[in-house]
Amino acid sequence: MGSRRSCETLILEGRVRVNGRIAAELGTKVVPDRDKVTCDGKPATPSHDLVYLMLHKPAGVLTSLSDPRERPVIRDLLPARGLPRLFPVGRLDYQTEGLVLLTNDGALAHGLMHPSFEVEKEYLAKVRGCPTPDDLTRLKAGVVSDGERLRATQAEMVRSGLGSAWLKLIVHQGRYHEIRRLCDAIGHPVLELRRVRLGPLVLGKLPKGTWRRLTPVELTGIRRACLGAARRQAAGRSHTPVADSRPKGMKIRTASPASSPRPRGARGERPSSVTPRPAFGGRAQAGRSLRNSARRPKRER
């Protein structure tokens, strides 16, 4: 039908019906084999043929399917027939070139785009000047740009020239203009930018402006990357420590071993592991006890 935003617009305009009733809320769930969905009176049937394409987007092309200003878009690089309606996974800005994945697999696209899944994105950036090792350390430690904290998980110098240098940067946050803002923060603005890897997908030698289908090995790898990221996210939630609800500074009193009750056996008897106190003197001690008790005067009644 269209992108998520365009479909939301159709729903808000009241043009989508489910089983004859207008879909009043965004995110209304339907069962494809049971519910009948129409748009402007025409049946809306999902495509069951999933397609995955890798595109080398040139600079000066929008990562979009249309543009009101009629600038070049990535749809212009695809054949007019023979492919279902595809959508780009993530975006590259107008002047950035490199790898763009196009698909009609919404679940896979969500896993690759969502920042919490932390799918790696690798870029080659040509920057003005020559960053120092301290500058690269700052990129990995994190910088603040427009109130957001940005960081590169990896920052390396690839080569340097006269007045410029090429850096390899790996990020996984997926923030707006993230690489350009990182380099601006260390005083080395980006002159050229190219995305060369998305998760396990590598751009390689694919010429600019051309596309190809993913191989079965690549498709398996990208699905595993999304599945592994989802499992790590779920594991992180399950191991989140529970916050202490006690007031700050409150101490818990624990019983010391001396104040703990002594273990007792059945009917108040000491357990067998407790050694009884020995009777000193044996029969002689018992005799002395009897004689002492006999000497004591009896109390008057």
C-alpha positions in Angstrom: 0.0 0.0 0.0 2.7 2.5 1.0 5.1 3.6 3.7 4.0 3.6 7.3 3.4 7.3 7.4 1.4 7.3 4.1 -0.7 4.5 5.5 -1.3 6.3 8.7 -2.5 9.3 6.7 -5.0 7.1 4.8 -6.3 5.8 8.1 -6.7 9.3 9.7 -8.5 10.5 6.6 -11.1 7.7 7.1 -10.3 6.0 3.7 -9.5 2.6 5.3 -12.2 0.1 6.3 -12.0 -3.2 8.2 -14.9 -5.5 7.6 -16.9 -2.6 6.3 -16.2 -0.3 9.3 -13.9 2.7 9.2 -10.6 2.0 11.0 -10.8 4.7 13.7 -7.5 4.0 15.4 -3.9 3.7 14.3 -2.4 0.3 14.9 -5.7 -1.6 14.5 -4.9 -5.3 14.2 -6.4 -7.6 11.6 -6.1 -11.2 10.7 -5.3 -11.4 6.9 -7.1 -14.6 6.2 -10.3 -13.6 8.1 -10.7 -9.8 8.0 -11.4 -7.8 4.9 -9.4 -4.6 4.5 -10.3 -2.0 1.8 -8.9 1.4 0.9 -11.1 3.7 -1.1 -13.3 0.7 -1.7 -10.6 -1.4 -3.2 -9.2 -4.6 -1.5 -5.9 -4.1 0.2 -4.0 -7.4 0.0 -0.4 -7.8 1.3 2.3 -9.1 -0.9 3.6 -12.5 0.1 6.7 -12.3 -2.1 9.5 -10.8 0.0 12.2 -9.1 -1.9 15.6 -7.8 -0.6 17.8 -5.5 -2.7 21.1 -3.8 -2.1 21.5 -0.5 -3.8 24.6 1.8 -4.1 23.0 5.2 -3.7 25.0 8.0 -5.3 25.4 11.4 -3.8 22.7 13.9 -5.0 19.9 11.3 -4.7 17.2 11.2 -2.0 16.6 8.1 0.0 12.9 8.3 -0.8 10.3 7.0 -3.3 9.1 10.5 -4.3 9.9 14.1 -3.8 7.6 17.1 -4.2 10.5 19.2 -5.5 11.1 16.6 -8.2 14.7 15.9 -7.2 16.2 12.5 -8.1 15.1 9.6 -5.8 16.2 6.0 -5.4 13.0 4.8 -7.1 14.5 6.3 -10.3 17.3 3.8 -10.1 15.0 0.8 -10.0 13.1 -0.8 -12.9 9.6 0.4 -13.5 8.2 -3.2 -13.7 9.0 -6.6 -12.3 9.4 -5.6 -8.6 6.9 -5.1 -5.8 6.7 -1.9 -3.9 9.9 -1.6 -1.9 11.0 0.7 0.9 14.4 1.8 2.1 15.7 0.5 5.4 17.0 3.6 7.1 18.1 6.7 5.2 21.2 8.3 3.9 21.2 12.1 3.5 21.2 13.8 0.2 25.0 14.1 -0.2 25.9 10.7 1.4 26.5 7.7 -0.9 26.7 4.0 -0.2 24.7 1.0 0.8 20.9 1.1 1.1 18.8 -1.9 1.7 15.3 -2.0 0.1 12.7 -4.6 1.0 9.0 -5.2 1.6 9.8 -7.2 4.8 8.5 -4.9 7.5 9.7 -7.1 10.4 13.2 -7.2 9.1 13.2 -3.5 8.4 12.1 -2.7 12.0 14.9 -4.9 13.4 17.5 -3.1 11.4 16.3 0.4 12.0 15.4 0.4 15.7 18.3 1.9 17.7 17.7 -0.5 20.6 18.7 -3.4 18.4 22.2 -1.8 17.9 22.9 -3.1 14.4 26.3 -1.8 13.3 26.7 0.7 10.5 30.2 1.3 9.0 31.1 4.5 7.2 34.2 5.9 5.4 34.4 9.6 6.0 36.7 12.0 4.3 37.3 14.9 6.7 39.0 18.2 6.6 42.4 18.3 8.2 44.1 15.4 10.0 42.5 14.2 13.3 44.9 13.4 16.1 44.8 10.2 18.2 43.2 12.3 20.9 40.4 13.3 18.5 39.7 9.6 17.7 39.6 8.8 21.4 37.0 11.6 21.8 34.9 10.0 19.1 34.9 6.7 20.9 34.4 8.2 24.4 31.4 10.3 23.1 30.6 13.9 22.4 27.6 16.1 22.9 25.9 17.6 19.9 22.7 19.6 20.1 22.0 18.1 23.5 22.5 14.5 22.4 25.3 12.3 23.3 26.9 10.6 20.3 29.7 8.1 20.1 31.4 5.8 17.7 32.1 2.3 18.8 35.1 2.3 16.5 37.2 5.2 15.0 40.3 4.6 12.9 42.5 6.5 10.6 42.5 4.8 7.1 44.8 7.2 5.3 45.7 10.9 5.4 46.6 13.3 2.6 47.3 17.0 2.0 44.7 18.8 4.1 42.3 15.9 4.5 42.1 12.3 5.9 39.9 9.3 5.5 38.4 7.8 8.7 36.6 4.5 9.3 33.7 5.0 11.8 31.3 2.4 13.2 28.1 3.4 14.9 24.9 1.7 15.9 22.7 4.5 17.3 21.3 5.6 14.0 20.8 9.3 15.0 20.1 12.1 12.5 23.3 13.1 10.6 25.3 11.2 13.3 28.6 10.9 11.5 28.7 14.5 10.3 27.8 15.8 13.8 30.5 13.6 15.4 33.2 15.0 13.0 32.0 18.5 13.5 32.3 18.1 17.3 36.1 17.4 17.0 36.6 20.2 14.5 37.0 18.1 11.3 33.9 18.5 9.2 33.0 15.8 6.6 33.8 16.4 3.0 32.7 13.0 1.6 30.7 10.2 3.3 30.0 6.7 2.2 28.2 3.8 4.0 30.1 0.6 3.3 28.4 -1.9 5.7 25.0 -2.5 7.3 25.3 -5.3 9.8 26.7 -8.3 7.9 25.9 -6.7 4.5 29.0 -5.3 2.7 28.8 -2.9 -0.2 31.9 -4.3 -1.9 32.5 -3.3 -5.5 28.8 -2.7 -6.4 29.0 0.3 -8.9 27.2 3.6 -8.0 23.6 3.8 -9.1 23.2 0.0 -9.5 21.5 -2.7 -7.4 21.4 -6.4 -6.9 19.4 -9.0 -5.0 20.8 -10.3 -1.7 22.3 -13.8 -1.9 20.9 -16.5 0.4 24.0 -16.3 2.6 23.5 -12.6 3.0 19.9 -13.0 3.7 20.6 -15.6 6.4 23.2 -13.4 7.9 21.0 -10.3 8.2 18.2 -12.3 9.7 20.6 -13.8 12.3 21.8 -10.3 13.1 18.3 -9.1 13.8 17.4 -12.2 15.8 20.6 -12.0 17.9 20.0 -8.3 18.6 16.5 -9.0 19.7 17.7 -11.7 22.0 20.3 -9.4 23.6 17.7 -6.8 24.1 15.3 -9.2 25.8 18.2 -10.6 28.0 19.1 -7.1 29.0 15.5 -6.4 30.2 15.3 -9.7 32.1 18.6 -9.0 34.0 17.8 -5.4 34.9 18.4 -5.1 38.7 15.4 -4.2 40.8 15.7 -0.8 42.5 15.8 -0.8 46.3 12.5 0.6 47.5 13.8 1.5 51.0 14.4 5.1 52.0 17.8 6.5 51.3 20.1 5.9 54.3 17.9 3.2 55.9 19.9 0.3 57.4 18.7 -3.3 57.7 19.4 -4.9 61.1 20.5 -8.5 60.8 20.6 -11.0 63.7 24.1 -11.8 64.9 25.1 -15.4 65.4 25.2 -14.9 69.1 21.6 -13.7 69.3 20.3 -16.5 66.9 18.2 -19.2 68.7 20.0 -22.4 69.4 18.8 -25.4 67.3 16.6 -27.8 69.1 15.8 -31.4 68.3 12.5 -33.2 68.8 10.6 -32.5 72.0 13.1 -29.7 72.9 16.1 -32.1 73.0 19.4 -31.0 71.7 20.4 -32.4 68.3 22.7 -35.4 68.3 25.5 -33.2 66.8 25.8 -31.3 70.1 28.2 -33.0 72.4 26.7 -33.2 76.0 28.8 -31.7 78.9 30.7 -34.5 80.6 30.0 -35.2 84.3 33.3 -34.6 86.3 34.0 -37.1 89.0 31.5 -39.8 88.0 29.9 -41.5 91.1 32.1 -39.6 93.6 30.6 -36.3 92.3 27.1 -37.7 92.5 27.8 -38.8 96.2 29.0 -35.4 97.2 25.9 -33.8 95.7 23.7 -36.1 97.8 25.6 -35.4 101.0 25.4 -31.6 100.4 21.7 -31.8 99.9 21.3 -33.7 103.1 23.1 -31.1 105.2 20.8 -28.3 104.1 18.2 -27.4 106.7 14.6 -28.0 105.8 12.4 -25.0 105.4 9.7 -24.5 107.9 6.2 -24.7 106.6 
